[in-house]
Amino acid sequence: MIRSYALSLGALAMALVALRGAVRGELAGSVATESIVALVVFVVVGLGAGWIADYLIRDSLEQMFRARIAWYRKELLETSRDQADSSEDR
């Protein structure tokens, strides 16, 4: 996920700078330099955004998993107590 964000943002930035240069009729050399700089900058930004998104998603999934395990253990204990109580009544 981290690399996907980085590559997506970098490629988008490079394409937008190249498109801007084509629309304005700028020289190819200067457009290439600007687009490579934009690519590098937005790859770094994408790495940060991807790392944050990955962290938040993993943390959320871990919390949901732990809550589900706690619920399962609670239900398992209640079921075993109910079975023990019913066997003592006989």
MDAnalysis code that builds the backbone (N, CA, C; Angstrom):
import MDAnalysis as mda
import numpy as np

u = mda.Universe.empty(270, n_residues=90, atom_resindex=np.repeat(np.arange(90), 3), trajectory=True)
u.add_TopologyAttr("name", ["N", "CA", "C"] * 90)
u.add_TopologyAttr("resid", np.arange(1, 91))
u.add_TopologyAttr("resname", ["MET", "ILE", "ARG", "SER", "TYR", "ALA", "LEU", "SER", "LEU", "GLY", "ALA", "LEU", "ALA", "MET", "ALA", "LEU", "VAL", "ALA", "LEU", "ARG", "GLY", "ALA", "VAL", "ARG", "GLY", "GLU", "LEU", "ALA", "GLY", "SER", "VAL", "ALA", "THR", "GLU", "SER", "ILE", "VAL", "ALA", "LEU", "VAL", "VAL", "PHE", "VAL", "VAL", "VAL", "GLY", "LEU", "GLY", "ALA", "GLY", "TRP", "ILE", "ALA", "ASP", "TYR", "LEU", "ILE", "ARG", "ASP", "SER", "LEU", "GLU", "GLN", "MET", "PHE", "ARG", "ALA", "ARG", "ILE", "ALA", "TRP", "TYR", "ARG", "LYS", "GLU", "LEU", "LEU", "GLU", "THR", "SER", "ARG", "ASP", "GLN", "ALA", "ASP", "SER", "SER", "GLU", "ASP", "ARG"])
u.atoms.positions = np.array([
    [0.813, -1.175, 0.000],
    [0.000, 0.000, 0.000],
    [0.867, 1.253, 0.000],
    [1.955, 1.218, 0.734],
    [2.815, 2.398, 0.844],
    [3.394, 2.760, -0.525],
    [3.936, 1.751, -1.208],
    [4.525, 2.011, -2.528],
    [3.462, 2.408, -3.544],
    [2.264, 1.857, -3.412],
    [1.189, 2.203, -4.343],
    [0.830, 3.682, -4.233],
    [0.693, 4.185, -3.005],
    [0.418, 5.613, -2.818],
    [1.542, 6.451, -3.414],
    [2.770, 6.072, -3.119],
    [3.914, 6.848, -3.581],
    [3.970, 6.897, -5.104],
    [3.835, 5.747, -5.732],
    [3.913, 5.707, -7.199],
    [2.736, 6.415, -7.854],
    [1.568, 6.271, -7.278],
    [0.384, 6.932, -7.847],
    [0.518, 8.448, -7.779],
    [0.869, 8.971, -6.617],
    [1.005, 10.423, -6.490],
    [2.150, 10.956, -7.339],
    [3.271, 10.244, -7.373],
    [4.403, 10.689, -8.175],
    [4.085, 10.721, -9.662],
    [3.448, 9.666, -10.148],
    [3.094, 9.615, -11.568],
    [2.063, 10.683, -11.924],
    [1.109, 10.911, -11.034],
    [0.103, 11.942, -11.280],
    [0.746, 13.329, -11.337],
    [1.645, 13.606, -10.408],
    [2.329, 14.905, -10.404],
    [3.154, 15.088, -11.670],
    [3.862, 14.049, -12.075],
    [4.691, 14.139, -13.284],
    [3.816, 14.383, -14.512],
    [2.714, 13.682, -14.598],
    [1.817, 13.848, -15.744],
    [1.210, 15.247, -15.784],
    [0.829, 15.767, -14.622],
    [0.239, 17.108, -14.593],
    [1.250, 18.182, -14.988],
    [2.480, 18.042, -14.547],
    [3.518, 19.016, -14.927],
    [3.803, 18.915, -16.422],
    [3.857, 17.710, -16.954],
    [4.086, 17.542, -18.393],
    [2.920, 18.115, -19.201],
    [1.719, 17.905, -18.721],
    [0.539, 18.449, -19.403],
    [0.551, 19.972, -19.366],
    [0.885, 20.525, -18.217],
    [0.986, 21.982, -18.102],
    [2.029, 22.535, -19.068],
    [3.161, 21.868, -19.169],
    [4.206, 22.315, -20.089],
    [3.761, 22.235, -21.543],
    [3.005, 21.200, -21.865],
    [2.520, 21.063, -23.246],
    [1.493, 22.141, -23.577],
    [0.624, 22.444, -22.610],
    [-0.404, 23.462, -22.851],
    [0.225, 24.847, -23.006],
    [1.220, 25.142, -22.196],
    [1.874, 26.454, -22.249],
    [2.926, 26.557, -23.356],
    [3.266, 25.430, -23.958],
    [4.257, 25.433, -25.029],
    [5.680, 25.649, -24.526],
    [5.991, 25.142, -23.346],
    [7.322, 25.305, -22.765],
    [8.308, 24.352, -23.430],
    [9.594, 24.612, -23.243],
    [10.636, 23.760, -23.802],
    [10.636, 22.401, -23.106],
    [10.932, 21.367, -23.863],
    [10.875, 20.001, -23.337],
    [11.896, 19.768, -22.227],
    [13.053, 20.370, -22.326],
    [14.091, 20.190, -21.315],
    [13.669, 20.716, -19.952],
    [13.083, 21.903, -19.946],
    [12.653, 22.470, -18.666],
    [11.445, 21.716, -18.112],
    [10.570, 21.273, -18.992],
    [9.402, 20.506, -18.544],
    [9.846, 19.172, -17.954],
    [10.819, 18.528, -18.574],
    [11.317, 17.245, -18.061],
    [11.943, 17.413, -16.683],
    [12.722, 18.474, -16.516],
    [13.345, 18.723, -15.215],
    [12.294, 18.979, -14.143],
    [11.338, 19.842, -14.445],
    [10.270, 20.149, -13.488],
    [9.438, 18.919, -13.157],
    [9.151, 18.107, -14.166],
    [8.318, 16.927, -13.915],
    [9.058, 15.885, -13.086],
    [10.355, 15.762, -13.264],
    [11.134, 14.824, -12.446],
    [11.201, 15.311, -11.005],
    [11.366, 16.612, -10.808],
    [11.364, 17.173, -9.449],
    [10.006, 16.935, -8.797],
    [8.931, 17.190, -9.528],
    [7.583, 16.959, -8.994],
    [7.374, 15.482, -8.667],
    [7.893, 14.608, -9.522],
    [7.790, 13.169, -9.273],
    [8.450, 12.799, -7.955],
    [9.671, 13.268, -7.753],
    [10.408, 12.925, -6.527],
    [9.710, 13.485, -5.296],
    [9.279, 14.734, -5.362],
    [8.613, 15.353, -4.211],
    [7.333, 14.596, -3.860],
    [6.534, 14.282, -4.854],
    [5.263, 13.625, -4.570],
    [5.420, 12.143, -4.241],
    [6.511, 11.534, -4.649],
    [6.795, 10.170, -4.194],
    [7.051, 10.187, -2.692],
    [7.789, 11.178, -2.225],
    [8.051, 11.296, -0.786],
    [6.749, 11.564, -0.032],
    [5.935, 12.459, -0.554],
    [4.635, 12.740, 0.067],
    [3.771, 11.481, 0.068],
    [3.779, 10.750, -1.033],
    [3.006, 9.511, -1.132],
    [3.488, 8.444, -0.172],
    [4.804, 8.393, 0.047],
    [5.332, 7.439, 1.028],
    [4.796, 7.751, 2.425],
    [4.789, 9.021, 2.775],
    [4.255, 9.419, 4.082],
    [2.773, 9.120, 4.200],
    [2.015, 9.476, 3.175],
    [0.567, 9.227, 3.208],
    [0.265, 7.731, 3.212],
    [1.018, 6.973, 2.445],
    [0.816, 5.526, 2.412],
    [1.161, 4.869, 3.723],
    [2.227, 5.341, 4.375],
    [2.613, 4.786, 5.672],
    [1.529, 5.076, 6.712],
    [1.012, 6.298, 6.716],
    [-0.047, 6.656, 7.666],
    [-1.304, 5.831, 7.409],
    [-1.707, 5.707, 6.157],
    [-2.901, 4.919, 5.836],
    [-2.709, 3.457, 6.217],
    [-1.544, 2.909, 5.927],
    [-1.264, 1.516, 6.274],
    [-1.321, 1.312, 7.785],
    [-0.742, 2.231, 8.539],
    [-0.744, 2.145, 10.001],
    [-2.182, 2.194, 10.540],
    [-2.975, 3.135, 10.043],
    [-4.343, 3.280, 10.532],
    [-5.204, 2.064, 10.208],
    [-5.046, 1.517, 9.022],
    [-5.833, 0.346, 8.640],
    [-5.427, -0.869, 9.452],
    [-4.129, -1.071, 9.608],
    [-3.660, -2.215, 10.416],
    [-4.108, -2.096, 11.866],
    [-4.028, -0.894, 12.430],
    [-4.444, -0.676, 13.811],
    [-5.942, -0.933, 13.974],
    [-6.728, -0.457, 13.047],
    [-8.176, -0.668, 13.106],
    [-8.524, -2.155, 13.015],
    [-7.879, -2.849, 12.097],
    [-8.138, -4.281, 11.962],
    [-7.712, -5.057, 13.195],
    [-6.584, -4.656, 13.791],
    [-6.120, -5.336, 14.998],
    [-7.093, -5.114, 16.153],
    [-7.600, -3.903, 16.296],
    [-8.573, -3.627, 17.352],
    [-9.855, -4.424, 17.150],
    [-10.321, -4.503, 15.916],
    [-11.531, -5.279, 15.632],
    [-11.291, -6.755, 15.924],
    [-10.118, -7.258, 15.560],
    [-9.785, -8.656, 15.803],
    [-9.730, -8.947, 17.298],
    [-9.071, -8.066, 18.046],
    [-8.967, -8.273, 19.496],
    [-10.334, -8.210, 20.169],
    [-11.203, -7.318, 19.714],
    [-12.553, -7.234, 20.270],
    [-13.330, -8.512, 19.964],
    [-13.171, -9.024, 18.776],
    [-13.865, -10.262, 18.396],
    [-13.362, -11.448, 19.224],
    [-12.062, -11.535, 19.451],
    [-11.495, -12.617, 20.267],
    [-11.986, -12.501, 21.711],
    [-12.028, -11.277, 22.245],
    [-12.515, -11.089, 23.611],
    [-13.982, -11.516, 23.717],
    [-14.786, -11.153, 22.729],
    [-16.194, -11.553, 22.721],
    [-16.310, -13.078, 22.659],
    [-15.502, -13.700, 21.818],
    [-15.543, -15.159, 21.664],
    [-15.154, -15.842, 22.973],
    [-14.117, -15.364, 23.628],
    [-13.692, -15.960, 24.894],
    [-14.770, -15.799, 25.961],
    [-15.405, -14.633, 26.001],
    [-16.474, -14.389, 26.971],
    [-17.638, -15.353, 26.738],
    [-18.034, -15.499, 25.498],
    [-19.131, -16.411, 25.173],
    [-18.756, -17.862, 25.486],
    [-17.511, -18.215, 25.238],
    [-17.045, -19.565, 25.516],
    [-17.091, -19.857, 27.014],
    [-16.671, -18.898, 27.833],
    [-16.728, -19.063, 29.283],
    [-18.170, -19.164, 29.782],
    [-19.053, -18.329, 29.246],
    [-20.457, -18.388, 29.648],
    [-21.090, -19.719, 29.261],
    [-20.748, -20.222, 28.088],
    [-21.295, -21.506, 27.634],
    [-20.789, -22.641, 28.511],
    [-19.508, -22.602, 28.858],
    [-18.962, -23.670, 29.704],
    [-19.557, -23.602, 31.113],
    [-19.815, -22.400, 31.628],
    [-20.468, -22.268, 32.929],
    [-21.896, -22.780, 32.891],
    [-22.608, -22.460, 31.822],
    [-23.987, -22.928, 31.687],
    [-24.034, -24.453, 31.616],
    [-23.084, -25.040, 30.907],
    [-23.052, -26.505, 30.808],
    [-22.697, -27.130, 32.149],
    [-21.792, -26.501, 32.896],
    [-21.416, -27.022, 34.215],
    [-22.595, -26.915, 35.183],
    [-23.341, -25.822, 35.106],
    [-24.504, -25.642, 35.965],
    [-25.599, -26.648, 35.640],
    [-25.801, -26.898, 34.366],
    [-26.838, -27.844, 33.980],
    [-26.466, -29.274, 34.342],
    [-25.184, -29.606, 34.326],
    [-24.781, -30.954, 34.718],
    [-24.849, -31.147, 36.230],
    [-24.665, -30.085, 37.007],
    [-24.782, -30.174, 38.454],
    [-26.230, -30.312, 38.876],
    [-27.169, -29.764, 38.117],
    [-28.584, -29.844, 38.455],
    [-29.125, -31.249, 38.319],
    [-28.511, -32.085, 37.574],
    [-29.009, -33.448, 37.338],
    [-28.715, -34.326, 38.441],
])
